[in-house]
Amino acid sequence: MNANQQGVAVNSVVWTLAGILLIAAIVYHFIHRIREASVRFETPYQAVLLANSSVYFGHLQDYGGHHPVLTDVFYIVQQTDANTKQVNNVLVKRGKELHAPDRMYINPNEIIFVEPVGKDSKVAQLIAQAEH
């Protein structure tokens, strides 16, 4: 192999390695963007159903990530009137409990589904009343 052929071979190897590095950088960039992209919700509150059948309403962040967080959390409890036996659903703001939590870190494997809370829904109206 003469010097000219060696130069061409080295040049080919360099360009091949540069191409491989460029492709790897592009793939890394897209994978990183996909992992970093979190779901954005168009409504202020989301309903989150967990595997234990609990439903919480709040601002969900990092949905689709490893550590979803629910803040400004509400949930519904049923109260029965002792006299009439009528059952009423009451919206309760989380944080009134003894440990006064201000957020919930949720195991993403426990989330069954997430839905937006409609701006004009009964839940949204009750949350608005609770905030005033």
LINNOR-V244102 format. One record per pair of residues at least 6 apart in sequence whose C-alpha atoms are under 7 Angstrom apart, sorted by the first residue. I is the first residue (numbers start at 1). J is the second residue. D is the distance in Angstrom with one decimal. If there is no record, write none. Layout:
<<I,J,D> <I,J,D>>
This chain:
<<38,62,5.6> <38,63,6.1> <38,64,6.1> <38,65,6.8> <39,63,5.9> <39,64,6.7> <43,116,6.0> <43,117,6.5> <43,118,6.8> <43,119,6.7> <44,59,6.6> <45,57,6.3> <45,58,5.0> <45,59,5.1> <45,116,6.3> <45,117,5.4> <46,57,5.5> <46,58,5.5> <46,59,6.1> <46,60,6.5> <46,114,6.6> <46,115,5.6> <46,116,4.4> <46,117,5.1> <47,55,6.6> <47,56,5.7> <47,57,4.5> <47,58,6.8> <47,114,5.6> <47,115,5.1> <47,116,6.1> <47,117,6.1> <48,55,5.5> <48,56,5.3> <48,57,6.3> <48,111,6.9> <48,113,6.2> <48,114,4.7> <48,115,6.7> <49,55,4.6> <49,56,6.7> <49,111,6.1> <49,112,5.6> <49,113,5.5> <49,114,6.4> <50,110,5.4> <50,111,4.6> <50,112,5.4> <51,110,5.1> <51,111,6.2> <51,112,5.8> <55,75,6.5> <56,73,6.5> <56,74,5.8> <56,75,4.9> <57,73,5.6> <57,74,5.0> <57,75,6.1> <58,70,5.8> <58,71,5.6> <58,72,5.2> <58,73,4.5> <58,74,6.3> <59,70,5.4> <59,71,5.2> <59,72,6.2> <60,68,6.9> <60,69,5.8> <60,70,4.6> <60,71,6.7> <61,68,5.7> <61,69,5.2> <61,70,6.4> <62,68,4.7> <62,69,6.6> <66,108,6.5> <67,105,6.5> <67,106,6.5> <67,107,6.7> <67,108,6.8> <68,105,6.0> <68,106,5.5> <68,108,6.5> <69,103,6.8> <69,104,5.6> <69,105,4.6> <69,106,6.1> <70,103,5.6> <70,104,5.1> <70,105,6.5> <71,102,6.6> <71,103,4.5> <71,104,6.5> <72,102,7.0> <72,103,6.8> <73,93,6.0> <73,94,5.3> <73,103,6.9> <74,91,6.6> <74,92,5.5> <74,93,4.4> <74,94,5.4> <75,91,5.7> <75,92,5.4> <75,93,6.6> <76,89,6.2> <76,90,5.4> <76,91,4.5> <76,92,6.0> <77,89,5.7> <77,90,5.4> <77,91,6.5> <78,87,6.4> <78,88,5.6> <78,89,4.6> <78,90,6.2> <79,87,5.6> <79,88,5.3> <79,89,6.3> <80,86,5.5> <80,87,4.4> <80,88,6.3> <81,87,6.5> <91,126,6.8> <94,101,6.8> <95,101,4.7> <95,102,5.8> <117,124,6.6> <118,124,6.7>>
